[in-house]
Amino acid sequence: MKKIFVTTPLVLFLKGFVVFSYAVAQQEQKGENNCVACHATNSPGIVKQWQVSKHGQLGLDCLVCHTAAKGEIDAFEHHGKLISAIPTPNDCAQCHEKEVKEFSKSHHAQAAQFIGSLDNLLGEVVEGGPSANLGCRQCHGSEVKVLKDGKLDHATWPNTGMGRINPDGSKGSCAACHYRHTFSVAQARQPENCGKCHMGPDHPQLEIYNESKHGVLFRSFIGAMNLENEAEKWIAGRDYLFPTCASCHMSATPNQPVTHDVGDRISWTLRPAISTKLENWQKRRESMRDVCVQCHGPAQIVNFYQQYDEAVHLYNEKFARPAKTVMDKLYESGKLSRTPFDEKLEWIYYELWHHEGRRARMGASMQGPDFVQWHGFYEVAKHFYFEFLPEVKEKDPKLAEQLISTEEHRWIKGLGKEDIKKTVEFYKGRYKQ
């Protein structure tokens, strides 16, 4: 059997430090590495991070990433060199053209498009700008603005949001996942890396992963995950044992290459009020099933996707479409004002799909049963029937009555003896009681 050797970060650090202590000394003697000579005193953490990085080991110094061309809006002179504080995807593409091209077409690269959305209005206007600067924009990205004196506007920088709009016009921040200045492969493969943004009440992917069997197995066998392996493909069953976020959404299989478009294998969009299948969803799903089959049998995969689809359809048809139809009619009739978040019903509806509905759907997609049930559909049902409906009834009693008169909501009017008997018999049969 092939042995898996795990190199600890400490060993890598010591190795890199020894190699580069010598290299830096040699360069300093030649006067070729003034950046390191200065920053080793002023910001030693950055230098040591660079020293143990692959960039450092290849001899790619600071100016490779930070050199700016004359005329660039954020360029400034620094000890005789024209540099920029913000390396962008355009800079990374000098060496990582394929990765940047894939990332640029991804949903991640468009993350700053939330600016002007309902979410952004909530952060910028209802809550207040400073909260958005250190909240929403740190994940979605800000439009980095350069002031007249060449300095970066504090309201937009520092920022490593995934969809950051850079001064050179490019979109994205590679450092959102590959933290500077180590750019560690092992760090980028960790679930917590994605959890920087994908966590919390409205998109708790990290919490769902930790609850799932995938997350439990990863933590139990993290020592055998070979996270430090520099092999580009990092294939399940060959290079490591159990999946992280990167395994399913980015890493290679024997049949497909690594991708930096994390949406390539996603078939449903679980973000909006009503979930829809994405363009080319069948191809996307086959790509993800190809990941699944590295560890699971075909029957398990087919049945899981049927369960998943049914859960999304349940959410869509029983709760999401009826609620949206009601909201649209209330806006059309003038019974709700067009000002967002100025009425209680709008807050209830927003949390119904944006928080509870997402948790139910995302829990289903990542096999987190507690998020499907108690953090998901339970919350959806409770708030739909006992917060959303009462508010609708106050605005338009007839509209509320139409909603609960449909078959799937008939129970709220009370079940007859025959209905109760059928329900009891059904569950006795299911649980063999």
Secondary structure, 3 states (H helix, E strand, C coil): CCCCCCCCHHHHHHHHHHHHHHHHHHHHHHCCCHHHHHHHHHCHHHHHHHHHCHHHHCCCCHHHHHECCCCCCCCEEECCEEECCCCCHHHHCCCCHHHHHHHHCCCHHHHHHHCCCHHHHHHHHHHHHHHHHHCHHHHHCCECCECCCCCECCCCCCCCCCCCECCCCCECCHHHCCCCCCCCHHHHHCHHHHHCCCCCCCCCHHHHHHHCHHHHHHHHCHHHCCCCCCCCCCCECCCECCCCHHHHHCCCECCECCCCCCCCCCCEECCCCCCEECCCHHHHHHHHHHHHCCCCCHHHHHHHHHHHHHHHHHHHHHHHHHHHHHHHHHHHCCCCCCCCCCCHHHHHHHHHHHHHHHHHHHHHHHCCHHHHHHHHHHHHHHHHHHHHHHHHHHHCHHHHHHHHCCHHHHHHHCCCHHHHHHHHHHHHHHCCC
